[in-house]
Amino acid sequence: MTFQKEIEKKLKDEGYKLTNQRKAILEVLFSHKNHFLSAEEIHLKTQEKYAKTNFSTIYRNLELLEKLDLIHKINLDNNTAHYELIHKKCHHHHIICKGCGKTEPIDFCPLEEILSKLNHKDFSFTDHKFELYGYCSNCQKKLL
């Protein structure tokens, strides 16, 4: 089963229809693998595929996809949320370009080392993210 079919199956299994708008949003996310996109970028690209998609539909669907653990959400410049389809089901973190949103996975988790240096016995950790921000080689050239 292809990755796209797996996501469509998960939506159906959770009781959600694969509407034309939802399908267009997923197509946009699939076509931008390893790139975080803002809701506005997703909206514009989705409208190219399905013109009747409005901005509130984008947000509702992004919230749903995040709730179903199908997309990553991060905050880039000015706390603007950006989204990427989860392609790896394993635990990983990201290197993220602040210019174009390109991402690369970090395939190890620094949490154990960090926790060994913290003394928070009265704190129970439930989740974490580790993200490194910078500029990819293409965006670095544009900055010069």
N, CA, C and O atoms as a MOPAC input file, in Angstrom:
PM7 MOZYME 1SCF
protein

 N      0.84600 1    -1.18000 1     0.00000 1
 C      0.00000 1     0.00000 1     0.00000 1
 C      0.89000 1     1.24200 1     0.00000 1
 O      1.83500 1     1.34000 1     0.78200 1
 N      0.57900 1     2.17800 1    -0.87900 1
 C      1.37300 1     3.40400 1    -0.95200 1
 C      1.11700 1     4.26700 1     0.28300 1
 O      0.11500 1     4.11500 1     0.98200 1
 N      2.04700 1     5.16300 1     0.51900 1
 C      1.93500 1     6.05400 1     1.67700 1
 C      0.66300 1     6.90000 1     1.59200 1
 O     -0.02200 1     7.10400 1     2.59400 1
 N      0.35600 1     7.38800 1     0.39300 1
 C     -0.84300 1     8.20200 1     0.21200 1
 C     -2.08700 1     7.37500 1     0.53300 1
 O     -3.00900 1     7.88200 1     1.17200 1
 N     -2.13000 1     6.13700 1     0.11100 1
 C     -3.27700 1     5.26300 1     0.38700 1
 C     -3.39100 1     4.97300 1     1.88400 1
 O     -4.49700 1     4.86300 1     2.41300 1
 N     -2.24100 1     4.84900 1     2.57200 1
 C     -2.25400 1     4.63700 1     4.01700 1
 C     -2.92000 1     5.80800 1     4.73800 1
 O     -3.71200 1     5.61100 1     5.65900 1
 N     -2.59200 1     7.02400 1     4.31400 1
 C     -3.17100 1     8.21800 1     4.93800 1
 C     -4.66900 1     8.28600 1     4.64200 1
 O     -5.47200 1     8.57600 1     5.52900 1
 N     -5.03700 1     8.01900 1     3.39400 1
 C     -6.45100 1     8.02600 1     3.03700 1
 C     -7.21700 1     6.97100 1     3.85200 1
 O     -8.33700 1     7.22100 1     4.29700 1
 N     -6.61200 1     5.79900 1     4.04400 1
 C     -7.23600 1     4.73300 1     4.83000 1
 C     -7.39400 1     5.16800 1     6.29600 1
 O     -8.42800 1     4.92200 1     6.91700 1
 N     -6.35900 1     5.81200 1     6.83500 1
 C     -6.43900 1     6.26400 1     8.22800 1
 C     -7.58100 1     7.26500 1     8.40700 1
 O     -8.32000 1     7.19700 1     9.39000 1
 N     -7.72500 1     8.18700 1     7.46800 1
 C     -8.82500 1     9.14900 1     7.53000 1
 C    -10.17300 1     8.42100 1     7.52900 1
 O    -11.04500 1     8.71100 1     8.34800 1
 N    -10.32900 1     7.48500 1     6.61200 1
 C    -11.58500 1     6.73700 1     6.51900 1
 C    -11.81700 1     5.90000 1     7.77100 1
 O    -12.93700 1     5.83500 1     8.27700 1
 N    -10.75800 1     5.25800 1     8.27500 1
 C    -10.88100 1     4.45100 1     9.49200 1
 C    -11.30300 1     5.28800 1    10.69300 1
 O    -11.97600 1     4.79400 1    11.59800 1
 N    -10.90100 1     6.56800 1    10.69500 1
 C    -11.25700 1     7.47200 1    11.79600 1
 C    -12.61300 1     8.14300 1    11.56800 1
 O    -13.05400 1     8.95800 1    12.37800 1
 N    -13.26800 1     7.79500 1    10.46100 1
 C    -14.60900 1     8.31000 1    10.19400 1
 C    -14.65800 1     9.59300 1     9.38900 1
 O    -15.68300 1    10.27400 1     9.39000 1
 N    -13.58400 1     9.94300 1     8.70300 1
 C    -13.54100 1    11.17400 1     7.91500 1
 C    -13.58500 1    10.84600 1     6.42800 1
 O    -12.94200 1     9.90300 1     5.96800 1
 N    -14.35400 1    11.64000 1     5.68300 1
 C    -14.45500 1    11.46000 1     4.23700 1
 C    -13.25700 1    12.08900 1     3.55200 1
 O    -12.64200 1    13.01900 1     4.07400 1
 N    -12.93800 1    11.57600 1     2.39100 1
 C    -11.87400 1    12.15000 1     1.57800 1
 C    -12.52000 1    13.13000 1     0.59400 1
 O    -12.74100 1    12.81000 1    -0.57400 1
 N    -12.81600 1    14.32900 1     1.09900 1
 C    -13.45600 1    15.36100 1     0.28000 1
 C    -12.47800 1    15.84900 1    -0.78000 1
 O    -11.27600 1    15.59400 1    -0.70300 1
 N    -13.01500 1    16.55600 1    -1.77300 1
 C    -12.14100 1    17.11400 1    -2.82100 1
 C    -11.12100 1    18.07000 1    -2.22800 1
 O     -9.95500 1    18.06100 1    -2.62400 1
 N    -11.55500 1    18.90200 1    -1.27100 1
 C    -10.62700 1    19.84700 1    -0.63900 1
 C     -9.55300 1    19.10000 1     0.14400 1
 O     -8.37200 1    19.43300 1     0.04700 1
 N     -9.94800 1    18.10100 1     0.91400 1
 C     -8.99400 1    17.33700 1     1.72400 1
 C     -8.00200 1    16.61300 1     0.81200 1
 O     -6.80600 1    16.56300 1     1.09900 1
 N     -8.50400 1    16.06300 1    -0.27300 1
 C     -7.63500 1    15.37800 1    -1.23500 1
 C     -6.62700 1    16.36100 1    -1.84800 1
 O     -5.45500 1    16.02500 1    -2.01400 1
 N     -7.08000 1    17.56600 1    -2.18000 1
 C     -6.18600 1    18.58300 1    -2.74700 1
 C     -5.12100 1    19.00400 1    -1.73400 1
 O     -3.95700 1    19.17800 1    -2.09300 1
 N     -5.51600 1    19.16700 1    -0.47000 1
 C     -4.55200 1    19.52300 1     0.58000 1
 C     -3.49500 1    18.43500 1     0.71000 1
 O     -2.30300 1    18.72900 1     0.79100 1
 N     -3.93100 1    17.18000 1     0.72900 1
 C     -2.97800 1    16.06700 1     0.82900 1
 C     -2.04900 1    16.01900 1    -0.37600 1
 O     -0.85700 1    15.75100 1    -0.22700 1
 N     -2.58300 1    16.27800 1    -1.57400 1
 C     -1.74200 1    16.30000 1    -2.77200 1
 C     -0.66300 1    17.37200 1    -2.66800 1
 O      0.48400 1    17.14700 1    -3.05300 1
 N     -1.03700 1    18.53800 1    -2.14600 1
 C     -0.05400 1    19.62100 1    -1.95900 1
 C      1.02300 1    19.17200 1    -0.97500 1
 O      2.21400 1    19.35200 1    -1.23200 1
 N      0.61400 1    18.59500 1     0.14000 1
 C      1.58600 1    18.14700 1     1.14200 1
 C      2.48200 1    17.03500 1     0.58400 1
 O      3.68500 1    17.02300 1     0.84800 1
 N      1.91200 1    16.10700 1    -0.17900 1
 C      2.71300 1    15.03600 1    -0.78900 1
 C      3.71800 1    15.59800 1    -1.78600 1
 O      4.85300 1    15.12700 1    -1.85800 1
 N      3.30500 1    16.60500 1    -2.55600 1
 C      4.19000 1    17.14800 1    -3.58700 1
 C      5.28900 1    18.04300 1    -3.00100 1
 O      6.19500 1    18.45900 1    -3.72300 1
 N      5.21500 1    18.33800 1    -1.71100 1
 C      6.23800 1    19.16000 1    -1.05000 1
 C      6.89100 1    18.38000 1     0.08800 1
 O      7.10000 1    18.89500 1     1.18600 1
 N      7.20100 1    17.13700 1    -0.20800 1
 C      7.86100 1    16.27400 1     0.77100 1
 C      9.15100 1    16.94500 1     1.24100 1
 O      9.89000 1    17.52200 1     0.44300 1
 N      9.40700 1    16.86200 1     2.53100 1
 C     10.60100 1    17.44700 1     3.15600 1
 C     10.64100 1    18.97000 1     3.08000 1
 O     11.71900 1    19.56600 1     3.06700 1
 N      9.48300 1    19.59300 1     3.03000 1
 C      9.37400 1    21.04900 1     3.10300 1
 C      8.19600 1    21.40800 1     4.00000 1
 O      7.10900 1    20.84400 1     3.87200 1
 N      8.42100 1    22.33500 1     4.89200 1
 C      7.33200 1    22.86900 1     5.69300 1
 C      6.68400 1    23.99900 1     4.91000 1
 O      7.37700 1    24.84800 1     4.34900 1
 N      5.37100 1    24.01400 1     4.87000 1
 C      4.61900 1    25.05700 1     4.18300 1
 C      3.70000 1    25.75700 1     5.18000 1
 O      3.17400 1    25.12900 1     6.09900 1
 N      3.51500 1    27.04800 1     4.99100 1
 C      2.56400 1    27.77800 1     5.83400 1
 C      1.15300 1    27.44800 1     5.36300 1
 O      0.96000 1    26.93600 1     4.26100 1
 N      0.18000 1    27.74400 1     6.19900 1
 C     -1.21500 1    27.52100 1     5.82600 1
 C     -1.57000 1    28.34100 1     4.59200 1
 O     -2.33600 1    27.89300 1     3.73800 1
 N     -1.01400 1    29.53400 1     4.50400 1
 C     -1.26900 1    30.38400 1     3.34200 1
 C     -0.71100 1    29.74900 1     2.06700 1
 O     -1.37600 1    29.74900 1     1.03100 1
 N      0.51300 1    29.20800 1     2.14200 1
 C      1.09200 1    28.54100 1     0.97500 1
 C      0.26000 1    27.31800 1     0.58300 1
 O      0.02000 1    27.07200 1    -0.59900 1
 N     -0.17100 1    26.56300 1     1.58200 1
 C     -1.00500 1    25.38700 1     1.31400 1
 C     -2.31600 1    25.82400 1     0.67500 1
 O     -2.80900 1    25.17500 1    -0.24800 1
 N     -2.87900 1    26.92500 1     1.16600 1
 C     -4.12700 1    27.44500 1     0.60800 1
 C     -3.96500 1    27.81100 1    -0.86500 1
 O     -4.77500 1    27.40900 1    -1.70000 1
 N     -2.92700 1    28.56600 1    -1.17800 1
 C     -2.71100 1    28.99400 1    -2.56700 1
 C     -2.48700 1    27.80300 1    -3.49600 1
 O     -3.04300 1    27.75400 1    -4.59300 1
 N     -1.67500 1    26.84700 1    -3.05700 1
 C     -1.38600 1    25.67800 1    -3.88700 1
 C     -2.60800 1    24.76000 1    -3.99000 1
 O     -2.81200 1    24.11600 1    -5.01900 1
 N     -3.40600 1    24.70000 1    -2.94900 1
 C     -4.61600 1    23.88200 1    -2.98100 1
 C     -5.64200 1    24.48500 1    -3.93400 1
 O     -6.33700 1    23.75600 1    -4.64200 1
 N     -5.74000 1    25.80200 1    -3.95300 1
 C     -6.68700 1    26.46300 1    -4.85900 1
 C     -6.35200 1    26.19400 1    -6.32100 1
 O     -7.24500 1    26.20800 1    -7.16900 1
 N     -5.07800 1    25.94900 1    -6.62900 1
 C     -4.69700 1    25.58700 1    -7.99200 1
 C     -5.30400 1    24.24400 1    -8.38400 1
 O     -5.60200 1    24.00700 1    -9.55500 1
 N     -5.48500 1    23.36900 1    -7.39900 1
 C     -6.02900 1    22.03200 1    -7.65300 1
 C     -7.54800 1    21.99000 1    -7.49200 1
 O     -8.24000 1    21.27600 1    -8.21700 1
 N     -8.05700 1    22.76800 1    -6.53000 1
 C     -9.48500 1    22.79700 1    -6.25300 1
 C     -9.84900 1    24.22200 1    -5.85100 1
 O     -9.71800 1    24.60300 1    -4.68800 1
 N    -10.30200 1    24.99400 1    -6.81400 1
 C    -10.48400 1    26.44300 1    -6.64800 1
 C    -11.45300 1    26.83500 1    -5.54400 1
 O    -11.35700 1    27.94400 1    -5.01900 1
 N    -12.38000 1    25.96500 1    -5.17600 1
 C    -13.40000 1    26.31400 1    -4.18900 1
 C    -12.92000 1    26.19100 1    -2.74600 1
 O    -13.72000 1    26.34800 1    -1.82400 1
 N    -11.65200 1    25.91800 1    -2.53200 1
 C    -11.12900 1    25.74800 1    -1.17700 1
 C    -10.92100 1    27.11300 1    -0.52500 1
 O    -10.21700 1    27.96500 1    -1.06600 1
 N    -11.53800 1    27.31400 1     0.64300 1
 C    -11.33400 1    28.58100 1     1.34600 1
 C    -10.34100 1    28.38400 1     2.49200 1
 O     -9.99000 1    27.25800 1     2.84600 1
 N     -9.90300 1    29.49300 1     3.05600 1
 C     -8.84400 1    29.46200 1     4.06600 1
 C     -9.26900 1    28.73900 1     5.34000 1
 O     -8.46600 1    28.03100 1     5.94800 1
 N    -10.51300 1    28.91100 1     5.74600 1
 C    -10.96700 1    28.23600 1     6.97000 1
 C    -10.97300 1    26.71800 1     6.78100 1
 O    -10.72900 1    25.97800 1     7.73500 1
 N    -11.24500 1    26.25400 1     5.58400 1
 C    -11.18800 1    24.81500 1     5.28600 1
 C     -9.76900 1    24.29700 1     5.44500 1
 O     -9.56100 1    23.18900 1     5.93900 1
 N     -8.79400 1    25.09300 1     5.02800 1
 C     -7.38700 1    24.70200 1     5.17000 1
 C     -7.07000 1    24.52000 1     6.64900 1
 O     -6.51900 1    23.49400 1     7.04600 1
 N     -7.41600 1    25.51400 1     7.46500 1
 C     -7.10500 1    25.43700 1     8.89500 1
 C     -7.80000 1    24.25900 1     9.57400 1
 O     -7.18100 1    23.54600 1    10.36400 1
 N     -9.07200 1    24.05300 1     9.27200 1
 C     -9.78500 1    22.92300 1     9.88000 1
 C     -9.12900 1    21.59200 1     9.51600 1
 O     -8.99200 1    20.70800 1    10.36200 1
 N     -8.73100 1    21.45800 1     8.26500 1
 C     -8.11000 1    20.21100 1     7.83200 1
 C     -6.70700 1    20.04300 1     8.39900 1
 O     -6.30900 1    18.92600 1     8.72900 1
 N     -5.95700 1    21.12200 1     8.51700 1
 C     -4.62800 1    21.03100 1     9.12100 1
 C     -4.74000 1    20.62300 1    10.58500 1
 O     -3.94800 1    19.81400 1    11.06900 1
 N     -5.72000 1    21.17800 1    11.28900 1
 C     -5.94000 1    20.78400 1    12.68500 1
 C     -6.30900 1    19.30700 1    12.78000 1
 O     -5.84000 1    18.60400 1    13.67400 1
 N     -7.14100 1    18.84100 1    11.86800 1
 C     -7.52500 1    17.43200 1    11.85200 1
 C     -6.31900 1    16.53400 1    11.57100 1
 O     -6.10500 1    15.54100 1    12.26600 1
 N     -5.54200 1    16.88400 1    10.56000 1
 C     -4.36600 1    16.07700 1    10.19800 1
 C     -3.34200 1    16.05000 1    11.32600 1
 O     -2.67100 1    15.04100 1    11.54200 1
 N     -3.22800 1    17.16600 1    12.04300 1
 C     -2.31600 1    17.20100 1    13.18900 1
 C     -2.85700 1    16.32100 1    14.31900 1
 O     -2.10500 1    15.57300 1    14.94200 1
 N     -4.15000 1    16.41300 1    14.57600 1
 C     -4.78100 1    15.59800 1    15.62400 1
 C     -4.60200 1    14.10300 1    15.33400 1
 O     -4.41100 1    13.30900 1    16.25500 1
 N     -4.66500 1    13.72800 1    14.06100 1
 C     -4.50900 1    12.32700 1    13.66000 1
 C     -3.03800 1    11.92400 1    13.53400 1
 O     -2.72400 1    10.80400 1    13.13000 1
 N     -2.14200 1    12.84800 1    13.88400 1
 C     -0.69500 1    12.60000 1    13.85000 1
 C     -0.20800 1    12.26200 1    12.44200 1
 O      0.60500 1    11.35900 1    12.24400 1
 N     -0.73500 1    13.02100 1    11.45900 1
 C     -0.34100 1    12.82200 1    10.07100 1
 C      0.56500 1    13.94300 1     9.57100 1
 O      1.22900 1    13.79300 1     8.54500 1
 N      0.59700 1    15.07000 1    10.29400 1
 C      1.47200 1    16.18100 1     9.91900 1
 C      2.22100 1    16.69000 1    11.14400 1
 O      1.76200 1    16.56200 1    12.27900 1
 N      3.39500 1    17.27400 1    10.87700 1
 C      4.16700 1    17.99600 1    11.89500 1
 C      3.77400 1    19.46400 1    11.79000 1
 O      3.52100 1    19.97000 1    10.69600 1
 N      3.72600 1    20.13300 1    12.91200 1
 C      3.47800 1    21.57500 1    12.94400 1
 C      4.62600 1    22.21800 1    13.69200 1
 O      4.97800 1    21.78900 1    14.79000 1
 N      5.20800 1    23.24500 1    13.09800 1
 C      6.25900 1    24.01800 1    13.76000 1
 C      5.92500 1    25.49400 1    13.60600 1
 O      5.09200 1    25.86500 1    12.77900 1
 N      6.57000 1    26.32500 1    14.39500 1
 C      6.41800 1    27.76800 1    14.26300 1
 C      7.73300 1    28.35000 1    13.78100 1
 O      8.76100 1    28.23700 1    14.44900 1
 N      7.68600 1    28.97300 1    12.61500 1
 C      8.86800 1    29.63700 1    12.07000 1
 C      8.76600 1    31.12600 1    12.35800 1
 O      8.09700 1    31.53300 1    13.30800 1
 N      9.41400 1    31.92400 1    11.56000 1
 C      9.47500 1    33.37000 1    11.76300 1
 C      8.12500 1    33.96200 1    12.15800 1
 O      7.08900 1    33.59200 1    11.60500 1
 N      8.14400 1    34.87100 1    13.10500 1
 C      6.95500 1    35.57800 1    13.59100 1
 C      5.86300 1    34.61500 1    14.06900 1
 O      4.67200 1    34.91500 1    13.98900 1
 N      6.29300 1    33.46200 1    14.56400 1
 C      5.36700 1    32.45400 1    15.09000 1
 C      4.31900 1    31.99800 1    14.07700 1
 O      3.21400 1    31.61000 1    14.45800 1
 N      4.66000 1    32.04200 1    12.79300 1
 C      3.77100 1    31.53200 1    11.75600 1
 C      3.87900 1    30.02000 1    11.73100 1
 O      4.97700 1    29.47300 1    11.62600 1
 N      2.74500 1    29.34300 1    11.82700 1
 C      2.74100 1    27.88500 1    11.80100 1
 C      3.04600 1    27.37500 1    10.40100 1
 O      2.56200 1    27.91400 1     9.40600 1
 N      3.85700 1    26.32900 1    10.34500 1
 C      4.19300 1    25.65000 1     9.09500 1
 C      3.95500 1    24.16000 1     9.29400 1
 O      4.06600 1    23.64200 1    10.40500 1
 N      3.62800 1    23.48100 1     8.19900 1
 C      3.20700 1    22.08900 1     8.28200 1
 C      3.95200 1    21.22600 1     7.27100 1
 O      4.30600 1    21.66400 1     6.17600 1
 N      4.17500 1    19.98200 1     7.68600 1
 C      4.81000 1    19.00000 1     6.80600 1
 C      4.15300 1    17.65800 1     7.06700 1
 O      3.87800 1    17.29600 1     8.21100 1
 N      3.90700 1    16.93000 1     5.99700 1
 C      3.36900 1    15.58400 1     6.12700 1
 C      4.39400 1    14.69400 1     6.80700 1
 O      5.58100 1    14.76800 1     6.49100 1
 N      3.95800 1    13.86100 1     7.72800 1
 C      4.87000 1    12.93300 1     8.39800 1
 C      5.13800 1    11.76600 1     7.46100 1
 O      4.23700 1    10.98700 1     7.14800 1
 N      6.37900 1    11.65200 1     7.01800 1
 C      6.74600 1    10.57300 1     6.10200 1
 C      7.38000 1     9.40900 1     6.82600 1
 O      7.32200 1     8.27000 1     6.36300 1
 N      7.97700 1     9.69200 1     7.94800 1
 C      8.62400 1     8.63100 1     8.73400 1
 C      7.80000 1     8.41200 1     9.98100 1
 O      7.50900 1     9.35700 1    10.71500 1
 N      7.42900 1     7.19300 1    10.21900 1
 C      6.64700 1     6.89400 1    11.41400 1
 C      7.54200 1     6.73200 1    12.64200 1
 O      7.04100 1     6.57500 1    13.75600 1
 N      8.84400 1     6.76700 1    12.44900 1
 C      9.74000 1     6.64200 1    13.58700 1
 C      9.99300 1     8.01700 1    14.20500 1
 O      9.81800 1     9.04900 1    13.55800 1
 N     10.40100 1     8.00500 1    15.44900 1
 C     10.70400 1     9.22600 1    16.18200 1
 C     11.90900 1     9.91300 1    15.54100 1
 O     12.96500 1     9.30000 1    15.38000 1
 N     11.75100 1    11.17900 1    15.17700 1
 C     12.87300 1    11.93300 1    14.62400 1
 C     12.63400 1    13.43000 1    14.83100 1
 O     11.53900 1    13.86300 1    15.19000 1
 N     13.67700 1    14.19300 1    14.59500 1
 C     13.63900 1    15.63800 1    14.75500 1
 C     14.05800 1    16.27200 1    13.43200 1
 O     14.29800 1    15.55400 1    12.46100 1
 N     14.15300 1    17.61000 1    13.37200 1
 C     14.36400 1    18.28300 1    12.09600 1
 C     15.46500 1    19.33800 1    12.11100 1
 O     15.72300 1    19.99200 1    13.12100 1
 N     16.10100 1    19.47700 1    10.95200 1
 C     16.88600 1    20.65200 1    10.58400 1
 C     15.98000 1    21.38900 1     9.59700 1
 O     15.50800 1    20.79000 1     8.63100 1
 N     15.73100 1    22.67700 1     9.82800 1
 C     14.74100 1    23.41000 1     9.05400 1
 C     15.34500 1    24.68500 1     8.48200 1
 O     15.95200 1    25.47400 1     9.20600 1
 N     15.17400 1    24.88400 1     7.16800 1
 C     15.63200 1    26.11000 1     6.52300 1
 C     14.60600 1    27.20900 1     6.77300 1
 O     13.42500 1    27.04700 1     6.46800 1
 N     15.06300 1    28.32300 1     7.32600 1
 C     14.19000 1    29.45700 1     7.61700 1
 C     13.81200 1    30.21700 1     6.35600 1
 O     12.88600 1    31.02700 1     6.37500 1
 N     14.52100 1    29.96400 1     5.25900 1
 C     14.22100 1    30.64900 1     4.00500 1
 C     13.13300 1    29.96900 1     3.20800 1
 O     12.13200 1    30.59400 1     2.86000 1
 N     13.32000 1    28.68200 1     2.91000 1
 C     12.38400 1    27.98800 1     2.02000 1
 C     11.57600 1    26.89400 1     2.70400 1
 O     10.66800 1    26.33100 1     2.09300 1
 N     11.88700 1    26.58000 1     3.96000 1
 C     11.14100 1    25.55900 1     4.67200 1
 C     11.62500 1    24.13900 1     4.43000 1
 O     11.02600 1    23.19200 1     4.93900 1
 N     12.70000 1    23.97200 1     3.66300 1
 C     13.24300 1    22.63500 1     3.41300 1
 C     13.63200 1    21.99700 1     4.74800 1
 O     14.13400 1    22.67200 1     5.64600 1
 N     13.39700 1    20.70900 1     4.86300 1
 C     13.73100 1    20.01500 1     6.10100 1
 C     14.56700 1    18.78000 1     5.82100 1
 O     14.51300 1    18.19200 1     4.74100 1
 N     15.32800 1    18.41500 1     6.81000 1
 C     16.04900 1    17.15300 1     6.80700 1
 C     15.86900 1    16.54500 1     8.18300 1
 O     15.90700 1    17.25000 1     9.19100 1
 N     15.67200 1    15.23800 1     8.22300 1
 C     15.48100 1    14.62000 1     9.53900 1
 C     16.78300 1    14.50600 1    10.31600 1
 O     17.85700 1    14.33400 1     9.73900 1
 N     16.67100 1    14.60200 1    11.61400 1
 C     17.76500 1    14.27400 1    12.53000 1
 C     17.38500 1    12.90700 1    13.08300 1
 O     16.39500 1    12.78300 1    13.80300 1
 N     18.15100 1    11.90000 1    12.75800 1
 C     17.76200 1    10.52800 1    13.06500 1
 C     18.20300 1    10.02600 1    14.43200 1
 O     18.13800 1     8.82600 1    14.70000 1
 N     18.64300 1    10.91600 1    15.28400 1
 C     18.94100 1    10.51900 1    16.65700 1
 C     18.23400 1    11.50600 1    17.57600 1
 O     17.88000 1    12.61200 1    17.16700 1
 N     18.03700 1    11.09700 1    18.79900 1
 C     17.31900 1    11.94900 1    19.74200 1
 C     18.25500 1    12.35500 1    20.87500 1
 O     18.79000 1    11.49200 1    21.57100 1
 N     18.46000 1    13.64900 1    21.06900 1
 C     19.35100 1    14.13100 1    22.13100 1
 C     18.68900 1    14.20000 1    23.51100 1
 O     19.30800 1    14.66500 1    24.46800 1
 N     17.45100 1    13.74800 1    23.62100 1
 C     16.71400 1    13.92600 1    24.86200 1
 C     17.37700 1    13.25800 1    26.06200 1
 O     17.48000 1    13.87600 1    27.12200 1
 N     17.82600 1    12.02500 1    25.92500 1
 C     18.43500 1    11.32300 1    27.06300 1
 C     19.63300 1    12.09300 1    27.62100 1
 O     19.79600 1    12.22100 1    28.83500 1
 N     20.46800 1    12.60200 1    26.71200 1
 C     21.63400 1    13.36900 1    27.16100 1
 C     21.20100 1    14.65700 1    27.85500 1
 O     21.77800 1    15.04100 1    28.87200 1
 N     20.19500 1    15.31600 1    27.31200 1
 C     19.69600 1    16.54400 1    27.93000 1
 C     19.11200 1    16.24800 1    29.30900 1
 O     19.39400 1    16.95800 1    30.27400 1
 N     18.29700 1    15.19700 1    29.39700 1
 C     17.67000 1    14.84800 1    30.67900 1
 C     18.70200 1    14.46900 1    31.73000 1
 O     18.50300 1    14.72700 1    32.91700 1
 N     19.80300 1    13.85800 1    31.30400 1
 C     20.83600 1    13.46600 1    32.26400 1
 C     21.50200 1    14.68800 1    32.89900 1
 O     22.08500 1    14.58800 1    33.97800 1
 N     21.41500 1    15.83900 1    32.22900 1
 C     22.03000 1    17.05900 1    32.75100 1
 C     21.03700 1    17.94200 1    33.50000 1
 O     21.42500 1    18.93600 1    34.11300 1
 N     19.76700 1    17.58100 1    33.45000 1
 C     18.74000 1    18.33700 1    34.16000 1
 C     18.43600 1    17.65200 1    35.48400 1
 O     18.54900 1    16.43200 1    35.60600 1
 N     18.05500 1    18.44000 1    36.45700 1
 C     17.68800 1    17.88100 1    37.75100 1
 C     16.25100 1    18.29600 1    38.06400 1
 O     15.99800 1    19.13100 1    38.93200 1
 N     15.32000 1    17.68700 1    37.33200 1
 C     13.90500 1    18.02300 1    37.49800 1
 C     13.13400 1    16.79100 1    37.94100 1
 O     12.31600 1    16.25700 1    37.19200 1
 N     13.39700 1    16.34300 1    39.16100 1
 C     12.74700 1    15.14400 1    39.66700 1
 C     11.25900 1    15.34200 1    39.89900 1
 O     10.50100 1    14.37200 1    39.91700 1
 N     10.83100 1    16.58800 1    40.07700 1
 C      9.41800 1    16.84800 1    40.33600 1
 C      8.64700 1    17.20000 1    39.05800 1
 O      7.52500 1    17.70300 1    39.13100 1
 N      9.23700 1    16.94100 1    37.90200 1
 C      8.62000 1    17.28600 1    36.62500 1
 C      8.49600 1    16.02700 1    35.77800 1
 O      9.46700 1    15.28600 1    35.62200 1
 N      7.32500 1    15.78400 1    35.23900 1
 C      7.09000 1    14.62300 1    34.39400 1
 C      6.99800 1    15.07300 1    32.93700 1
 O      6.06100 1    15.78400 1    32.57700 1
 N      7.94000 1    14.67800 1    32.10200 1
 C      7.95800 1    15.05300 1    30.69100 1
 C      6.96900 1    14.19300 1    29.91200 1
 O      6.90000 1    12.98000 1    30.11300 1
 N      6.21100 1    14.81600 1    29.03100 1
 C      5.22600 1    14.08100 1    28.24200 1
 C      5.52400 1    14.09700 1    26.75000 1
 O      5.05900 1    13.22500 1    26.01600 1
 N      6.28900 1    15.07100 1    26.29800 1
 C      6.56200 1    15.18800 1    24.87100 1
 C      7.75000 1    16.11200 1    24.67300 1
 O      8.14200 1    16.83800 1    25.58700 1
 N      8.31600 1    16.08400 1    23.49000 1
 C      9.41000 1    17.00200 1    23.18000 1
 C      9.57300 1    17.12700 1    21.67500 1
 O      9.12900 1    16.27200 1    20.90800 1
 N     10.22700 1    18.22100 1    21.26700 1
 C     10.62300 1    18.45800 1    19.88000 1
 C     12.04000 1    19.00200 1    19.91500 1
 O     12.40800 1    19.75600 1    20.81600 1
 N     12.82000 1    18.61600 1    18.93800 1
 C     14.15900 1    19.16000 1    18.80300 1
 C     14.29800 1    19.61500 1    17.36100 1
 O     14.25400 1    18.80300 1    16.43700 1
 N     14.46700 1    20.92000 1    17.17200 1
 C     14.53800 1    21.50500 1    15.84200 1
 C     15.72600 1    22.44800 1    15.77100 1
 O     15.94600 1    23.25700 1    16.67200 1
 N     16.48700 1    22.33700 1    14.69700 1
 C     17.59200 1    23.24700 1    14.42900 1
 C     17.21000 1    24.09900 1    13.22700 1
 O     16.74100 1    23.57600 1    12.21600 1
 N     17.41000 1    25.40600 1    13.33400 1
 C     17.03000 1    26.33400 1    12.27700 1
 C     18.26600 1    26.96300 1    11.66100 1
 O     19.25300 1    27.21600 1    12.35100 1
 N     18.20900 1    27.21200 1    10.37400 1
 C     19.29600 1    27.86100 1     9.66000 1
 C     18.86900 1    28.08800 1     8.22900 1
 O     17.68000 1    28.24200 1     7.94900 1
 N     19.83300 1    28.11100 1     7.31400 1
 C     19.55000 1    28.33200 1     5.90000 1
 C     20.24200 1    27.26500 1     5.06600 1
 O     21.42500 1    26.98500 1     5.25700 1
 N     19.49500 1    26.67100 1     4.13800 1
 C     20.07500 1    25.68200 1     3.22700 1
 C     21.03900 1    26.40500 1     2.27900 1
 O     21.06800 1    27.63500 1     2.23700 1
 N     21.81500 1    25.64700 1     1.53100 1
 C     22.83100 1    26.25600 1     0.65700 1
 C     22.20100 1    27.17300 1    -0.38900 1
 O     22.78100 1    28.20700 1    -0.72000 1
 N     21.02700 1    26.81800 1    -0.91700 1
 C     20.37400 1    27.68900 1    -1.90600 1
 C     19.94500 1    29.02000 1    -1.28800 1
 O     20.12900 1    30.07200 1    -1.90000 1
 N     19.38700 1    28.98500 1    -0.10800 1
 C     18.94500 1    30.22800 1     0.55900 1
 C     20.13800 1    31.05400 1     1.03600 1
 O     20.06400 1    32.28300 1     1.07000 1
 N     21.23800 1    30.39400 1     1.40500 1
 C     22.44300 1    31.12700 1     1.80500 1
 C     22.94200 1    31.96100 1     0.63400 1
 O     23.36500 1    33.10000 1     0.83000 1
 N     22.90200 1    31.41600 1    -0.58200 1
 C     23.35100 1    32.14600 1    -1.77400 1
 C     22.48600 1    33.37700 1    -2.00700 1
 O     22.99500 1    34.42600 1    -2.40200 1
 N     21.17500 1    33.25700 1    -1.76400 1
 C     20.25600 1    34.36400 1    -1.94700 1
 C     20.49400 1    35.48500 1    -0.93600 1
 O     20.22700 1    36.65300 1    -1.21700 1
 N     21.00400 1    35.11500 1     0.25500 1
 C     21.24200 1    36.10500 1     1.29700 1
 C     22.48800 1    36.94600 1     1.03600 1
 O     22.63100 1    38.04100 1     1.57800 1
 N     23.38100 1    36.42900 1     0.20700 1
 C     24.64000 1    37.14700 1    -0.06600 1
 C     24.49100 1    38.26300 1    -1.04600 1
 O     25.46800 1    38.94200 1    -1.36200 1

